[in-house]
Amino acid sequence: MSDEKITQQVEAQTQLQSSPLRCVIGAMISGALAYGVYSLMIATATTFATKPIHSDNVIVLKIASAVRTLVVGMMALGSGVFGIVAIGLLALAVQLLVQQLMKKQESS
């Protein structure tokens, strides 16, 4: 029982308020990561395209093709996730700004 109280108190103390500035900074970081992973994905896909697989074995060709597809696909997934997070954080920043402006108008 006391362990649950301690964890609840710690969670309450560590919870931070979101602000438009924090959201914009997070969006910039996430956008930079998305761009970096996207650039890495393009470079990897170009490298794979310029270096064909030299084998006559069908199993080797299929496994190599699957691995190349998985590598490029995982990079595309990472780039997409970071991009969506950046867009979401920017939208949250706009929402928080609008809420702050509405509070100021109501109070005056």
MDAnalysis code that builds the backbone (N, CA, C; Angstrom):
import MDAnalysis as mda
import numpy as np

u = mda.Universe.empty(324, n_residues=108, atom_resindex=np.repeat(np.arange(108), 3), trajectory=True)
u.add_TopologyAttr("name", ["N", "CA", "C"] * 108)
u.add_TopologyAttr("resid", np.arange(1, 109))
u.add_TopologyAttr("resname", ["MET", "SER", "ASP", "GLU", "LYS", "ILE", "THR", "GLN", "GLN", "VAL", "GLU", "ALA", "GLN", "THR", "GLN", "LEU", "GLN", "SER", "SER", "PRO", "LEU", "ARG", "CYS", "VAL", "ILE", "GLY", "ALA", "MET", "ILE", "SER", "GLY", "ALA", "LEU", "ALA", "TYR", "GLY", "VAL", "TYR", "SER", "LEU", "MET", "ILE", "ALA", "THR", "ALA", "THR", "THR", "PHE", "ALA", "THR", "LYS", "PRO", "ILE", "HIS", "SER", "ASP", "ASN", "VAL", "ILE", "VAL", "LEU", "LYS", "ILE", "ALA", "SER", "ALA", "VAL", "ARG", "THR", "LEU", "VAL", "VAL", "GLY", "MET", "MET", "ALA", "LEU", "GLY", "SER", "GLY", "VAL", "PHE", "GLY", "ILE", "VAL", "ALA", "ILE", "GLY", "LEU", "LEU", "ALA", "LEU", "ALA", "VAL", "GLN", "LEU", "LEU", "VAL", "GLN", "GLN", "LEU", "MET", "LYS", "LYS", "GLN", "GLU", "SER", "SER"])
u.atoms.positions = np.array([
    [0.811, -1.199, 0.000],
    [0.000, 0.000, 0.000],
    [0.855, 1.265, 0.000],
    [1.901, 1.288, 0.797],
    [2.728, 2.487, 0.871],
    [3.525, 2.694, -0.419],
    [3.856, 1.599, -1.118],
    [4.568, 1.719, -2.391],
    [3.712, 2.438, -3.426],
    [2.418, 2.173, -3.422],
    [1.514, 2.830, -4.371],
    [1.433, 4.318, -4.085],
    [1.415, 4.710, -2.810],
    [1.363, 6.131, -2.447],
    [2.621, 6.850, -2.914],
    [3.762, 6.205, -2.727],
    [5.034, 6.819, -3.116],
    [5.091, 7.021, -4.622],
    [4.671, 5.999, -5.388],
    [4.717, 6.137, -6.849],
    [3.737, 7.191, -7.334],
    [2.584, 7.308, -6.688],
    [1.615, 8.334, -7.082],
    [2.153, 9.730, -6.787],
    [2.828, 9.892, -5.643],
    [3.402, 11.184, -5.297],
    [4.520, 11.564, -6.251],
    [5.352, 10.593, -6.616],
    [6.451, 10.857, -7.545],
    [5.904, 11.237, -8.913],
    [4.870, 10.528, -9.380],
    [4.264, 10.851, -10.672],
    [3.657, 12.249, -10.658],
    [3.027, 12.630, -9.562],
    [2.423, 13.959, -9.464],
    [3.490, 15.047, -9.466],
    [4.635, 14.781, -8.854],
    [5.688, 15.782, -8.790],
    [6.431, 15.928, -10.109],
    [6.579, 14.833, -10.857],
    [7.365, 14.897, -12.085],
    [6.554, 15.335, -13.295],
    [5.254, 15.475, -13.166],
    [4.427, 15.868, -14.303],
    [4.637, 17.356, -14.590],
    [5.041, 17.681, -15.807],
    [5.344, 19.055, -16.175],
    [4.225, 19.631, -17.039],
    [4.041, 20.917, -16.945],
    [3.037, 21.588, -17.757],
    [3.578, 21.801, -19.171],
    [2.730, 21.587, -20.141],
    [3.152, 21.835, -21.521],
    [2.933, 23.305, -21.854],
    [3.854, 23.835, -22.613],
    [3.765, 25.219, -23.039],
    [4.027, 25.267, -24.545],
    [3.593, 26.339, -25.191],
    [3.840, 26.438, -26.634],
    [5.329, 26.397, -26.988],
    [6.169, 26.985, -26.152],
    [7.604, 26.982, -26.427],
    [8.171, 25.569, -26.372],
    [7.772, 24.800, -25.358],
    [8.235, 23.418, -25.261],
    [7.770, 22.610, -26.459],
    [6.538, 22.840, -26.896],
    [6.008, 22.105, -28.038],
    [6.779, 22.435, -29.308],
    [7.090, 23.696, -29.506],
    [7.819, 24.105, -30.710],
    [9.244, 23.542, -30.684],
    [9.879, 23.566, -29.514],
    [11.232, 23.005, -29.411],
    [11.199, 21.502, -29.692],
    [10.217, 20.810, -29.139],
    [10.075, 19.381, -29.399],
    [9.792, 19.094, -30.861],
    [8.981, 19.947, -31.492],
    [8.681, 19.779, -32.913],
    [9.926, 19.986, -33.768],
    [10.759, 20.944, -33.391],
    [11.999, 21.165, -34.145],
    [12.943, 19.972, -34.005],
    [13.048, 19.441, -32.805],
    [13.909, 18.272, -32.591],
    [13.380, 17.081, -33.383],
    [12.081, 16.853, -33.303],
    [11.487, 15.726, -34.020],
    [11.590, 15.912, -35.532],
    [11.412, 17.128, -35.999],
    [11.556, 17.406, -37.425],
    [12.981, 17.182, -37.912],
    [13.941, 17.566, -37.086],
    [15.342, 17.337, -37.449],
    [15.653, 15.845, -37.515],
    [15.127, 15.088, -36.557],
    [15.325, 13.644, -36.592],
    [14.651, 13.024, -37.809],
    [13.452, 13.506, -38.144],
    [12.753, 12.982, -39.323],
    [13.552, 13.263, -40.585],
    [14.077, 14.459, -40.699],
    [14.879, 14.805, -41.870],
    [16.152, 13.965, -41.935],
    [16.795, 13.758, -40.780],
    [18.013, 12.954, -40.753],
    [17.757, 11.503, -41.152],
    [16.691, 10.923, -40.617],
    [16.372, 9.539, -40.965],
    [15.950, 9.442, -42.430],
    [15.239, 10.459, -42.922],
    [14.831, 10.463, -44.334],
    [16.064, 10.530, -45.247],
    [17.008, 11.389, -44.901],
    [18.232, 11.487, -45.708],
    [19.017, 10.179, -45.684],
    [19.082, 9.558, -44.517],
    [19.754, 8.270, -44.406],
    [19.036, 7.208, -45.231],
    [17.711, 7.239, -45.234],
    [16.942, 6.276, -46.013],
    [17.209, 6.439, -47.510],
    [17.244, 7.670, -47.985],
    [17.504, 7.920, -49.407],
    [18.910, 7.450, -49.775],
    [19.880, 7.732, -48.920],
    [21.254, 7.297, -49.198],
    [21.359, 5.773, -49.215],
    [20.685, 5.121, -48.280],
    [20.720, 3.660, -48.228],
    [20.036, 3.054, -49.442],
    [18.882, 3.587, -49.810],
    [18.168, 3.061, -50.976],
    [18.978, 3.264, -52.253],
    [19.654, 4.385, -52.369],
    [20.498, 4.640, -53.534],
    [21.675, 3.663, -53.579],
    [22.263, 3.423, -52.424],
    [23.370, 2.463, -52.358],
    [22.908, 1.071, -52.741],
    [21.749, 0.664, -52.237],
    [21.217, -0.652, -52.592],
    [20.920, -0.741, -54.087],
    [20.423, 0.346, -54.665],
    [20.063, 0.328, -56.082],
    [21.292, 0.269, -56.989],
    [22.391, 0.876, -56.557],
    [23.585, 0.902, -57.404],
    [24.449, -0.337, -57.261],
    [24.183, -1.139, -56.243],
    [24.980, -2.351, -56.037],
    [24.070, -3.570, -56.115],
    [23.957, -4.160, -57.291],
    [23.082, -5.329, -57.420],
    [23.666, -6.557, -56.721],
    [22.803, -7.507, -56.493],
    [23.214, -8.755, -55.847],
    [23.784, -9.678, -56.918],
    [24.987, -10.176, -56.684],
    [25.640, -11.056, -57.652],
    [25.525, -12.503, -57.178],
    [24.450, -13.140, -57.573],
    [24.256, -14.534, -57.200],
    [23.275, -15.171, -58.172],
    [23.430, -16.464, -58.353],
    [22.491, -17.212, -59.186],
    [21.515, -18.010, -58.332],
    [21.745, -18.033, -57.037],
    [20.895, -18.779, -56.123],
    [19.611, -17.995, -55.849],
    [18.477, -18.618, -56.068],
    [17.184, -17.954, -55.908],
    [16.921, -17.595, -54.447],
    [17.315, -18.472, -53.544],
    [17.089, -18.212, -52.119],
    [17.903, -17.005, -51.660],
    [19.131, -16.906, -52.114],
    [19.976, -15.759, -51.767],
    [19.359, -14.470, -52.292],
    [18.874, -14.494, -53.515],
    [18.243, -13.308, -54.098],
    [17.011, -12.891, -53.309],
    [16.183, -13.856, -52.919],
    [14.962, -13.526, -52.171],
    [15.275, -12.984, -50.776],
    [16.241, -13.611, -50.101],
    [16.603, -13.137, -48.758],
    [17.223, -11.747, -48.823],
    [18.108, -11.517, -49.783],
    [18.740, -10.199, -49.929],
    [17.706, -9.130, -50.258],
    [16.766, -9.477, -51.112],
    [15.710, -8.528, -51.464],
    [14.837, -8.211, -50.247],
    [14.523, -9.234, -49.455],
    [13.709, -9.020, -48.258],
    [14.440, -8.154, -47.237],
    [15.727, -8.414, -47.054],
    [16.499, -7.633, -46.086],
    [16.603, -6.183, -46.531],
    [16.863, -5.963, -47.801],
    [16.942, -4.589, -48.311],
    [15.611, -3.866, -48.144],
    [14.519, -4.560, -48.430],
    [13.195, -3.957, -48.274],
    [12.913, -3.631, -46.817],
    [13.266, -4.535, -45.926],
    [13.050, -4.287, -44.501],
    [13.878, -3.113, -43.988],
    [15.117, -3.018, -44.416],
    [15.980, -1.926, -43.959],
    [15.426, -0.581, -44.411],
    [15.093, -0.477, -45.674],
    [14.565, 0.790, -46.187],
    [13.181, 1.072, -45.586],
    [12.387, 0.032, -45.403],
    [11.059, 0.210, -44.822],
    [11.102, 0.687, -43.383],
    [12.016, 0.158, -42.603],
    [12.137, 0.605, -41.209],
    [12.589, 2.062, -41.131],
    [13.469, 2.462, -42.037],
    [13.892, 3.857, -42.054],
    [12.738, 4.767, -42.476],
    [11.949, 4.315, -43.428],
    [10.794, 5.101, -43.850],
    [9.781, 5.213, -42.714],
    [9.588, 4.137, -41.968],
    [8.682, 4.165, -40.832],
    [9.163, 5.137, -39.769],
    [10.438, 5.087, -39.458],
    [10.996, 6.017, -38.473],
    [10.864, 7.462, -38.909],
    [11.139, 7.714, -40.168],
    [11.010, 9.074, -40.692],
    [9.562, 9.549, -40.618],
    [8.640, 8.672, -40.969],
    [7.224, 9.033, -40.917],
    [6.732, 9.294, -39.504],
    [7.166, 8.471, -38.565],
    [6.738, 8.657, -37.168],
    [7.266, 9.977, -36.619],
    [8.530, 10.260, -36.835],
    [9.082, 11.521, -36.348],
    [8.420, 12.720, -37.032],
    [8.102, 12.591, -38.307],
    [7.409, 13.679, -39.006],
    [6.018, 13.922, -38.458],
    [5.282, 12.864, -38.185],
    [3.931, 13.012, -37.633],
    [3.985, 13.595, -36.230],
    [4.977, 13.186, -35.443],
    [5.136, 13.752, -34.101],
    [5.422, 15.248, -34.187],
    [6.254, 15.648, -35.128],
    [6.559, 17.079, -35.296],
    [5.298, 17.861, -35.650],
    [4.492, 17.336, -36.548],
    [3.251, 18.014, -36.926],
    [2.295, 18.078, -35.740],
    [2.198, 16.994, -34.985],
    [1.323, 16.977, -33.816],
    [1.754, 17.967, -32.753],
    [3.053, 18.081, -32.526],
    [3.539, 19.041, -31.540],
    [3.298, 20.482, -31.988],
    [3.439, 20.741, -33.271],
    [3.120, 22.088, -33.762],
    [1.636, 22.398, -33.599],
    [0.783, 21.415, -33.867],
    [-0.654, 21.616, -33.681],
    [-0.982, 21.843, -32.210],
    [-0.313, 21.128, -31.317],
    [-0.525, 21.338, -29.884],
    [-0.078, 22.724, -29.459],
    [1.017, 23.215, -30.020],
    [1.486, 24.569, -29.701],
    [0.455, 25.603, -30.125],
    [-0.123, 25.423, -31.297],
    [-1.161, 26.355, -31.763],
    [-2.374, 26.288, -30.839],
    [-2.772, 25.090, -30.453],
    [-3.928, 24.929, -29.567],
    [-3.673, 25.603, -28.218],
    [-2.497, 25.424, -27.663],
    [-2.181, 26.060, -26.387],
    [-2.152, 27.581, -26.506],
    [-1.639, 28.095, -27.613],
    [-1.648, 29.547, -27.818],
    [-3.070, 30.089, -27.895],
    [-3.917, 29.393, -28.617],
    [-5.318, 29.823, -28.731],
    [-5.993, 29.783, -27.369],
    [-5.746, 28.750, -26.575],
    [-6.337, 28.661, -25.244],
    [-5.852, 29.781, -24.345],
    [-4.577, 30.123, -24.430],
    [-4.054, 31.219, -23.625],
    [-4.678, 32.547, -24.038],
    [-4.853, 32.761, -25.338],
    [-5.479, 33.998, -25.804],
    [-6.942, 34.076, -25.383],
    [-7.624, 32.945, -25.408],
    [-9.033, 32.938, -25.000],
    [-9.162, 33.242, -23.503],
    [-8.264, 32.738, -22.685],
    [-8.288, 33.019, -21.247],
    [-8.043, 34.494, -20.977],
    [-7.107, 35.096, -21.731],
    [-6.818, 36.520, -21.546],
    [-8.026, 37.367, -21.931],
    [-8.723, 36.997, -23.000],
    [-9.907, 37.758, -23.431],
    [-11.047, 37.619, -22.443],
    [-11.216, 36.438, -21.871],
    [-12.283, 36.234, -20.885],
    [-12.020, 36.955, -19.588],
    [-10.753, 37.029, -19.184],
    [-10.427, 37.679, -17.923],
    [-10.493, 39.198, -18.023],
    [-10.346, 39.756, -19.207],
    [-10.375, 41.225, -19.311],
    [-11.732, 41.760, -19.670],
])
